[in-house]
Structure formats: structure tokens, C-alpha cells
Amino acid sequence: MPFYRLFIKGVNDKTTLLQKSFNIIIAVALFVLFFFLSVRRLDIGFDFSFLWSFRYRLAQGFAATVELSLVSLVVSLLLGFLSAMANNSRVLAISYFARVYVQFFRGTPMIMQVYLFFYIVGTAWGVDNRFLAGVLILSIFEGAYIAEIIRGGIDSIEPTQLEAAKAVGLESRQTLRLIVLPQIVKRTLPALAGQFASIIKDSSLLSLISVIELTQTIREISATNFAIFECYIFLGLLYLALTFPISMYTRYLESRFSYEN
């Protein structure tokens, strides 16, 4: 293969493993080089060795972030599914309540919701466990986005399929279980997997109410060592270690469940 062919896609935009590997290495190298030159221009020296002495605290924060994200994923999936179903309810009060919920939480920043629901709603209802409060806040926020993903999946199902289900004598529950749900799963799974990466990243905002997860752990470490750059660069790498595999798996699901395949 001529050298210049390594940089050019083949017929039908196909690329070989060698082309992908070579160009990924170049892209990463350019990114690292730009960051290195920026650091050199500011004459900053990094020393990450002190982080080793905090390895146990970092491991606990890392585990807490994973636990928080997994629990929030389950709860937000439930809220999103219920909201998507309620959106199509024939009872107007239920339908409009679901729409207001989605519009409010998608239209306002999570940082506002964290303060609003922890210090006002949470205090009013006696929710003083910060981990529980964090799970509820994150789940309600992400549930609004998941509701739209699921609603889009429901709306993508052709009405003729539902008419055919009625024609063969299927009841509403049977239609939902045998026809609607399998297609919703197939059409929304890639987007839902990507949403899980968003849950992991958004969990960092819970450090605002002192939930002891990864970001809060790093904030406490940087406050004692004043090594802000090293701490937050390392924090970014830890989040990347969590979200990168999910992003790759999302791309696999997109190709696996694409209509062409």
C-alpha cells in the first residue's frame, strides 16, 4: 500500500485496521503535542508522585462514582420509561405533567437543580443522606433525557405494525411486550449506552453538595497539596477511563443495530 493511502478512505468510505491505527496514533500525538507546547510556554512543571500516597482515597472515590452512576442509571431508566409512557397517556393531566417534567429538567442546568432540590426540596422532606440525595437528583435530571430517547423510539414504530397487531387479536399488553418493547430496545440501546457516559460525567456536579465521589475526593486532595493542575488532569484521566470504553461500546451498538446491517 502506498504511504499516502494510509490517509485516504477506500471505496464506500471503508478503512483498514492499519489505517485506523495509524491515524488514531497521529491524532493522539497531535493532541498531546499541543498540550505539551502549551505547558512549555507557561513553564509549568508537573509532579504526580504525591498522588500515590492518596491511592486508597482515590480508589474509594472512584468506586463511589461507579456505584453512584450505576444506581442512578437504573433509577433514571425507570423514570425515563414511565415518563415516556405518561407522555402518550390519554389522560391530559398525566400527559402534560410528563411534558412539563421533561421540559423543565432539560431546559435548566443541573447545577441549579442540585442546589434547588438538595437545600430546598430535600430539606423540606428530610432527605439528609447526601448519597441518596445525589442519586435522586442525578436520576431525575438524566431521566428527562432518557424519556426523550425512549419517546423517540416509540414514535419511530410505524402505526401499521400496531394495526396489524390488533388485526391478529393481540391485546394492548401483548402488543407492548411482543412488538413495541423489542423494537424500542433495539432502536434506543445505542443512545441509552451513550447516556450512561453522561451520567458518569454529570455525577461530578454532586461534589457541590459534598457527595464523596471522585471529584469531591480530588477537591479535598488539591486543597491540602495546592497541586491543582496535577489533581484535575488526573481527574480527567480517571473519568476518561470510565467513559471511553462506554463510548467505544456505544459505537459498536450503533453499527450493530443500524438498519443497513
C-alpha positions in Angstrom: 0.0 0.0 0.0 1.4 3.4 -1.0 2.2 5.6 2.0 -0.3 8.3 1.1 -3.1 5.7 1.0 -2.9 5.5 4.8 -4.5 8.9 5.0 -7.3 8.3 2.5 -10.5 6.3 2.9 -11.2 3.5 0.5 -14.2 2.7 -1.7 -17.5 3.3 0.2 -15.6 5.1 2.9 -14.0 1.8 4.1 -10.9 1.9 6.2 -8.5 -0.9 7.1 -7.3 -1.6 10.7 -3.8 -0.3 9.7 -5.3 3.0 8.5 -7.4 3.4 11.7 -4.5 2.6 14.0 -2.0 4.8 12.2 -4.3 7.9 12.0 -5.5 7.4 15.6 -1.9 7.5 16.7 -1.3 10.7 14.7 -4.4 12.4 16.2 -3.5 11.5 19.8 0.1 12.6 19.2 -1.0 16.0 17.8 -3.3 16.5 20.8 -0.5 15.6 23.3 2.0 17.8 21.4 -0.3 20.8 21.5 -0.8 20.3 25.3 2.9 19.9 25.8 3.7 23.1 23.9 1.1 25.0 25.9 2.7 23.7 29.1 6.2 24.7 27.9 5.0 28.2 27.0 3.8 28.7 30.6 6.9 27.0 32.1 4.8 24.7 34.3 6.3 21.6 35.8 4.1 18.7 36.8 4.7 16.2 39.7 2.1 13.5 40.0 4.1 11.4 42.5 2.2 12.7 45.6 -1.0 11.1 44.3 0.4 7.7 45.2 0.0 8.5 48.9 -3.7 9.1 48.3 -4.3 5.9 46.3 -6.7 4.5 48.9 -8.9 7.6 49.0 -8.8 7.8 45.2 -9.9 4.2 44.9 -12.8 4.9 47.3 -13.8 7.9 45.3 -13.6 6.0 42.1 -15.7 3.2 43.5 -18.2 5.7 44.8 -18.6 7.3 41.4 -19.2 3.9 39.8 -21.7 3.0 42.4 -23.5 6.3 42.2 -23.6 6.1 38.4 -24.9 2.6 38.3 -27.7 3.2 40.8 -28.6 6.5 39.1 -28.7 4.6 35.7 -31.2 2.1 37.0 -33.5 4.7 38.6 -33.2 7.1 35.6 -34.2 4.3 33.2 -37.3 3.6 35.3 -38.2 7.3 35.5 -37.5 7.8 31.8 -39.6 4.8 30.8 -42.5 5.9 33.0 -42.3 9.5 31.7 -42.2 8.3 28.1 -45.3 6.2 28.7 -47.1 9.0 30.5 -46.3 11.4 27.7 -48.6 9.3 25.4 -51.3 8.9 28.0 -54.9 9.7 27.0 -55.3 11.4 30.4 -54.3 15.0 29.7 -53.1 15.8 33.3 -50.7 12.9 33.2 -49.5 13.7 29.7 -48.8 17.3 30.4 -47.2 16.6 33.7 -44.7 14.3 31.9 -44.1 17.0 29.3 -43.5 19.7 31.9 -41.1 17.4 33.8 -39.1 16.8 30.6 -39.0 20.4 29.5 -38.1 21.7 33.0 -35.2 19.4 33.6 -33.8 19.5 30.1 -34.2 23.3 29.9 -32.4 24.2 33.2 -28.8 23.5 34.2 -28.1 20.7 36.6 -26.1 22.9 38.9 -29.3 24.9 39.6 -31.2 21.7 40.2 -28.5 20.4 42.6 -28.9 23.4 44.9 -32.7 23.7 44.5 -33.5 20.1 45.3 -30.9 19.5 48.0 -31.2 22.6 50.0 -34.9 23.3 49.5 -36.8 20.2 48.5 -34.5 17.8 50.2 -34.5 19.8 53.4 -38.3 20.2 53.3 -38.8 16.4 53.1 -36.0 15.3 55.4 -33.6 13.9 52.8 -30.3 14.4 54.6 -28.4 11.5 53.3 -26.1 13.1 50.7 -25.6 9.9 48.6 -29.3 9.3 48.4 -29.9 12.9 47.6 -27.3 12.7 44.9 -28.8 9.6 43.3 -32.3 11.2 43.3 -31.0 14.5 41.8 -28.9 12.8 39.1 -31.7 10.2 38.3 -34.4 12.9 37.9 -32.1 15.0 35.7 -31.0 12.2 33.5 -34.5 10.6 33.4 -35.7 13.6 31.4 -33.2 12.9 28.7 -33.8 9.2 28.7 -37.6 9.9 28.5 -37.0 11.7 25.2 -34.8 8.9 23.9 -37.5 6.3 24.7 -40.3 8.5 23.3 -38.4 8.9 20.1 -38.1 5.1 19.9 -41.8 4.7 20.5 -42.7 7.3 17.9 -40.4 5.6 15.3 -42.6 2.5 15.3 -44.9 2.5 12.3 -48.6 2.7 13.1 -49.2 -0.1 10.6 -47.5 -2.5 13.0 -49.9 -1.6 15.8 -52.8 -2.0 13.4 -51.5 -5.4 12.3 -51.3 -6.4 16.0 -54.9 -5.5 16.5 -55.9 -7.4 13.4 -54.4 -10.7 14.7 -56.2 -10.2 18.0 -53.3 -9.1 20.3 -54.2 -7.2 23.4 -52.6 -3.9 24.4 -50.2 -5.7 26.9 -49.3 -8.3 24.3 -48.6 -5.7 21.7 -46.4 -3.8 24.1 -44.5 -6.9 25.2 -44.1 -8.6 21.8 -43.9 -5.8 19.3 -43.2 -2.4 20.9 -40.6 -3.2 23.6 -38.3 -5.3 21.4 -38.1 -2.6 18.8 -37.7 0.2 21.4 -34.7 -1.7 22.9 -33.1 -2.2 19.5 -33.5 1.4 18.4 -32.7 3.2 21.7 -29.9 1.0 23.1 -27.0 2.9 21.5 -28.3 6.2 22.7 -29.0 4.8 26.2 -25.5 3.5 26.4 -24.2 6.9 25.5 -26.4 8.5 28.1 -24.6 6.3 30.7 -21.4 8.1 29.9 -23.2 11.4 30.5 -24.4 10.1 33.9 -20.8 9.4 34.9 -19.7 12.9 33.9 -22.7 14.7 35.4 -22.1 12.9 38.7 -19.1 15.2 39.3 -21.6 18.1 40.0 -22.7 16.3 43.1 -19.5 17.4 44.7 -21.3 20.8 45.1 -23.2 19.2 48.0 -20.2 17.3 49.3 -21.1 13.8 48.0 -17.8 11.9 48.5 -17.3 10.7 44.9 -14.3 11.2 42.7 -14.5 14.9 42.1 -15.0 15.7 45.7 -12.1 13.5 46.6 -9.8 15.3 44.2 -11.1 18.7 45.5 -10.1 17.7 49.1 -6.7 16.4 47.9 -5.9 19.6 45.9 -6.9 21.7 48.9 -4.2 20.1 51.0 -1.5 20.0 48.4 -2.3 23.0 46.2 -1.4 20.9 43.2 -4.5 21.9 41.2 -3.2 21.2 37.7 -1.9 17.7 38.6 -5.1 16.8 40.5 -7.5 17.9 37.8 -5.5 16.4 35.0 -5.5 13.1 36.8 -9.2 13.5 37.5 -9.9 13.9 33.8 -7.9 10.8 33.0 -9.9 8.8 35.6 -13.2 9.9 34.1 -11.9 9.1 30.6 -11.0 5.6 31.8 -14.7 5.2 32.7 -16.3 6.9 29.7 -14.0 5.8 26.9 -15.0 2.1 27.0 -18.6 3.1 27.1 -18.2 5.4 24.1 -16.5 2.6 22.2 -19.3 0.2 23.1 -21.9 2.8 22.0 -20.2 2.9 18.6 -20.3 -0.8 18.4 -24.0 -0.9 19.2 -24.7 1.8 16.6 -23.1 -0.3 13.9 -24.6 -3.5 15.2 -28.2 -2.2 15.3 -28.0 0.1 12.2 -30.8 -0.5 9.7 -28.2 -1.2 6.9 -27.0 -4.2 9.0 
